[in-house]
Amino acid sequence: MSGQSPTLLTVDSRLSGIRFSRRVYIPRITGTLLCMLFISSVLITQPTSALMWVLLGINAFVWPHLAYHLSIRSANPMRFERGNLLTDVVLGGIWIGLMGLNVLPSVVIVAMVGMNSIAGGGFRLFVQGMLLQLISAAVMIGLFPHRLSLMTTPLQLYACIPMIVVYPIALGYVTYVTATKLADQKRRLMQMSTHDGMTNVYNRHHWEQLLRDEYEICRHIDEPATLALIDIDHFKTINDSFGHSVGDEAILFLTEELRNGLRATDVIGRFGGDEFAVILPDARVTDAVEIINRIRQRLAEKRLTQTPQLSIRISVGVAEYRPTMNQYHDWLKAADIALYMAKNKGRGRTEVA
């Protein structure tokens, strides 16, 4: 059975929801506190019961923390947090009604909670929120018709300014941080999909794509290029005699020497096990053999850390691009045949196709 198990998918989904709740947490605290400022500037101009002031305090100082903790403890934090966003919208509608539809504070609430809804759930959540906000505001106006007062005073205008200025900046910062993390995650996923996890050189699938691209360049521009396939000699014996940790060290040892000895333009790939492949653009076969021989010499002069008595020997098959090759597979096959020849002739050598 392929793919992730339902349990792992559930865990991933829950962690994603918790991260979403954390992103919403600070903007909600900021928004409710700033809303309290201009809502208070309206309520003080009207007869307001102690209960309303208590509810406003709960909305500003308790609700953001309650919403966060309930969300991260729920079975589905993502869904729960979207419910919290709708609760924000309803609470906004209630305060719009209790402010008597005071124009500027009401518009600020509509804009800010609408921004949250779009950011948290897209257009669908936004529409749902606007409908709920309209209903909740209408209910409050119906219950307290005497509070209807559209006029915004200069004091109320000034009280709205912090929300208008600070909240979009706070939300923009959260969005920036989220976008940066997503970009980093995308880069990591791209790295994982194109590189070998052990050696950090290209994996076979991606390396063959690059070989195909190089083949097309050679075919259309008539530039030289050479391909080299490399095997560690007697690698199975190394693993069997000294253990897989020594085998792994040998692979990393060869990878390091390839990086140090090849040009910056050369492309290294790992085919799996102890087999490596290198594309040498703009290089004739004689150039490639010279480069490989220098690497071979450095390998012969060094010893593995765990087994100083053991040196790394390699067999190499080299093939230069030829116009008679009908596809890049022909090029790869030519290098593979040359590698087979190197092994048959006693290993520790380079053969040219």
Beta strands, then each sheet from edge to edge (+ up, - down):
strand 1: 202-203
strand 2: 225-232
strand 3: 267-272
strand 4: 275-281
strand 5: 314-320
strand 6: 350-352
sheet 1: 1+ 3+ 4- 2+ 5- 6-
end
